């Protein structure tokens, strides 16, 4: 889930300057040579979808990869990362909630080897947490029904973040905000998207595995999935080359008048806040589409754990409530949460949006279609009310509808 603010990366405030413009035309980078020679018509159709959507959504840059039945249809980059510097397919970007899939996968690997059960309560590993930790299960953390308030929705926390976006938020610092707030609902009583749930789950898994979460994910998920360019960092550092990101989300914090332009680079903001400690990651489009296939096929899981992770078990569950608005709402066919995975009709996906980066990786098991998209936005994106909260999601839905017209992704 996301809203148009994105949460955040390199504070070169370009605010009172002329808006940077997007270049939506030429295909750039090594991806220009990757397009499948098997079906150039299909590749050309997707290119046109990309170009049209970039214009509609005011994308500054977009990196796109599509595979069908394991074969590349195209992997290409469009637009500029900064003015005059084309985006390329080898550029790194932040993957945000994609790491939730890795964390969910790790949990289910522990289930598969008999170390834990999904209905185990977390007080077994975290006795320091107050009640009702004795009623919160591992499954509730992974499917967002645990009832821990999302610290990211706390205006006090948000002001602290905006005041120092380079600060790396520790588990203990974030938990103080979680425990100080009222619970929106009892464990298992509702559904609400909360970064707090996965932050706690990451700490629990580290204690279960008796290693730092980063090491567990590397050994048991990233390496077996053959992800070569997905790296964890507890700092804001990004490998080169990286896609530069921009946003306007601190406009209100700085009290910038509406008649003055404001647009700042966020590529080096510290995003540790949004992930469990050990899962603050950067990635590339190649690893994103490999993830879509690996998670979408359950490559590292037993059949029962794969279904536990991906089946639409929560459809019809949940309700809106002022106590957790806008994060709590009923689960539908178009959007229902598995264990770290979002189910969108028959597609399995994650849709990170943070620090001016927007992305999607998605997989349709029945037709073996994989789509990965990452994009950044121009200043116009943030001022046009008609644009989507995650433009990459819009682009994925259009490509998915083209490739699978009888099983298109439902709009969300």
N, C-alpha and C positions, 0 to 999 in steps of 0.2 A: 504494500500500500504506500502511496505517496501523495503529496500535494506538490504544487508547482514550486515550492521553495527549494527543494532538493537538499540535502544537508551535506556537504560543503568542503573545500580545498584551497587555493593559494592567494593570500590576501594582497594582491596588487590591485588596489582599488582604482578601477578605471572609471569610477563614477562620473564625474563631471567632464566627460569627454565624449567625442562622437562615437556612436554605437558601432561596434564591429559588425561587419556584414558577412553573410554566409555565401559560400560558393557552392552552388548545388549542381553544377553542370558536369564537369569532367570526372571520369573514373580515375583514381590515382593509386599509387603504391603498388606493391608487388601483386596485390589482388587483381590488378588489371590483366594479369596473365594466367589467372587461375580458372577463369570461366570454363565450364564444361564444353568440350567440343562435341559431345554426344547429342546435346539438345540446345543449340544456340538460340532457337526460337523461345524456349522456356526462359533461358537466361536473359534474353532481351526484354521479355515481358516483365520480369522481376525488376530489371534496371529501370524500366519506365515507372513501375509502382514506386520504387525508391525515390526517383526524381520528383514525381508528383507529390509524394508525401512530405519530402523535405521542404518543398515550397509551401505547402499548406500548413505545416507545423513549424515553419521558421527554424529549421534545423541548421546549425552552423556546420556540423560535420556528422557523417554517419558511416559506420563500419558494419557490413552485412555479410553473413555467411549462411548458405542454404545447402543442405544435403538431402537427397532422397535415396532411400535404400543404401545408405552408406557412401554414395557417390556425390561428389561436389557438383552442385549446379553453378554456384558462383561464390567467390569470396572477394569482396571489393570494398574500397574506401572511397568516400565522396566528400567534397567540400574541403575546407581549411581547418586545421587545428588552431592556428593563429593566422592573422592576415598574411597572405603570401606564402604560407607553409602548408602544403597539402597534407591531409590526413592519410595515413597508410595502414595497411592491414596488420602490421606488426606492432602497432602502438598499444601500450598498456593503458588500462583504465580501471577504476574501482568497481568491484563486483558486488558490494553490499550484501543484500539478502540471498544471493546465490550461495553464500557460505552457510545459510540455514539448511540448505539441502545436504551439504557435506556433514553438518552436525547431526541432522536427522539420520543420515546414512550410517554414521559412526554409532549412534545409539542403537540402531537396528542390527548392526554387526555384533554389538555386545549381547543383544537379545539372541541372535543366531548361535552364538557360542555358549549360551547358557549362563552368562555372567549376571544378567539382570532380566527382569520382566517389565513390560510396559506399565503394569499396574503397581509396581513398587513405588512407595512414597519416598519423597526426597529427604525426609528427616533422617533416614538411614545414613546418608552421606553428609548432610548439612544440619547437624543437630543444633547449630547456633541460630538457625532461622526460627523466628517465633511461629506459633500456630497462626494459620492452619497448615504449616508445612507438612504436618503429619497426615494431611488429607490431599495434598498436591502430589500427583503421580508424574512419573517421567513422561507418560503419554500426554498429560495435560499441558506440560511445558511445550512439547513438540507440536501439538495441534492448536495452541493458543487458547486454551480453555482454563488455564490455571488461575486467572483472576488477579495476577499481579499488575498494578497500575503501570502504564508506560511512562517512564521518567521523561521521555522525549516530548511528551505532551505537557509537561510541567513548565509553566511560563518562567518560573524562577530559574530552573535549569537552563532553559533556552536562552535567557538573558546572559547567564554565566557563559554559555557556549559562544554566543555572539560577541561577548566582551573579549574572549580569548580563543579564537577558533583553532589555534595551534596547540592548545593544551591536550594532552593525552589522558582521557578519562579512565581511571582505574575502576576495577570491579567494586572496590569498597566505596569509592566516591559516588558511583551511580546507585549502589544499593542504599545509601543514605536517603536519596530522594524516593526510592521505591518504598522503603519501610516507613517513611514519614507521611506518606499519602494514604488516604483512605482506600480500602479495597473496593473496586467497583462491583464485584460480585463474589460469591462463595466459589470455591474450587469446583469446576465442572458445571456451573450453573448458566454460563453464557459463553459467547465467543468474542474475543477482542484482540486485535493485532497489537502486540506489545513487544518491544525490543527487550524488555525486562525478562520475559520468559526464556528467550534464547540465551541471554546473558547468564542467567542462572543455570540453564541446562549445560552450557559450556563448562561452567565451574564444576557441576556435578560429574560430567563425563571425565574431566581431568582427574577428579578424585577416584572415580571408578577405575580408570585406566592407569592410575598412579604415575602419570606423566603429564607434562604441560599439554594443553589442548592442541597447540600448533604441531607438536611432535606426533601426537596421535592421529591428527588429520593427515599429516604428511605420510606417515607410515601405512595407514589403513585405508585412506580414501584417495588422496591426490596422486600418490605414486602408483597404486594399482590401477587407477583410472587413466594413467599415462598423461597427466597434466604436466606439461613441461614449463609453463610460463605463468603459473599461479603461485604467488608468493605472499607470505604473511609478514606484516611488520607492525610493531607497536609504536612506530613513528609515522610521520606524514611522508616519508621518503617514497618516491616512485622510480622504478627503473626507466632508463631511456631506450627508445623514444616513447613518450607518453602523450596521450590526447589531452590537450588543455581544456579545462572546463570553466564555465562562467555562470553567474547567477545574480539575482537582485534581492535575495532573501533578507539581507540586512538593511534594506532601505528604511523600513519602519523603525528598526532599532536605532539607526543613526538620525532618524527624523528628517530625512531628505525630502524637501518639498516636491510635490507631485509634478511641478512644471520643470524640474531639473532632471537630466538624465543620470542614471546610476546603473553601473554594470561592473562587477568585479570578478577577477579570476579567483577560483576556489581550488585549483588543482593541488595546492599544498596545505589546505586545511586538514587537520588531523581527524580522521573518521573512525578512530578506535571506539568512540561512543556508540556506534551503531551495531557493533558485532560483539560476540563473546570474546573475551581476552584470548588471543591466539587465533582468531578468525578474521582479523582485519586484513583484507586481501586486495591485491591487484591481479589483473589477468589480461589475456588477449582474446581476440575473437576466435582463434583456433581452439583455445581451451574452453571457451564458452560453448561452442557447438559440440565439442567432445563431452562436456558436462551434460548437455541436453540429452545426448544419446546414452551416456553412462547411467544417469539417473533415470531417464525415461524407459530404459530396458531393464533396470534393476540388476545391472551387471555384477554388483558386489554383494547382492543379497539373496537369501533364500526366497522361494516363491511366496511363502506366507508373509515374510517381512516386506517384500515388494508390494504386496496387496495392502498390507497395513499402512504403508507409506503413501500409496497413491490412490486407493479406492475412495469414492465420494461418500464417505461415511457421515459427513456432517451436513449434507443437504437438508435444509429445513430447520436446522438448529440455530439458535441464537436470536437476539432481538436488539433493537436500538434502545439506548438508555442514556439519558443526560449524564449519568455518572461516568460514561466512557466514550461519549461522542467525540470525534467521528470514527473512533476505532472499533466500535462494536456494531454489528449489523447481522441480519440473518444470512446464513450460507445458502447459496443458490447454485443452480447448474452452471451458471456463467462464472461464479467464483466460489469455490469451497476449498478449505484448507485441509491438506493431508498432514503428514509429519514432516514439516519443513518444505513441502511442495504445495503449490497452488494448482488446483484442477480447474481448467477453463473448458467446459464441455468435455470432450474426450482428450483434450490436449493437457500436457503436464508442463508447468512452467514456473519460473520465478521472474519478478519484475523489479529489480533494484532501481532506486532513484535517490541519489544522495550527492551532495557536493557538486551540483551542476552536471552530474553524469546521469544518464538515463539508459537503461538496457533491458533486454529480455533474452532469455534462452528458453526454448519450448520444443516439445516433442510430441508427435502424434503416433502412438505405438502401432495402431492398426495399419498405417500406411508408411511407417518408418520415415516420416518427414521430420527433419530437424531444422530449426531456424534460430539464429543468434543475431542480435542487433545491439549496437551501442550508438548513442548520439549525444551531441551537445546542442545548446540552443543559442540563437542570436538574441539581442536585446528585444527584438520584436516578439519573440516567443513569449517572453514574460509579460508583455503588455497586451497581447491579443487574447481576449477572454474566450475565443473560440478554439484555442489550442488545447491539447490533451494534457492531463497531469503527467503522463509518461508517453512522449511521442514514439519511443521505440515500440511500445505496446500497440499503438495504432498501426505502425508499419508491419509488425509481426502479424496482426490480424488480417491485414490486406493481402500479405503474401500467403498466409495460410488459407485464406478464402480462394485465392487463385489456384493453389496447388491441390486443395482438397475441397472443392465446391460443395460436395455432399456431406462434409464433416468440418465445416468452417468453424474457427474459434468464435464463440459468442461474444458480442460486445460487452465490455465492462466499463 
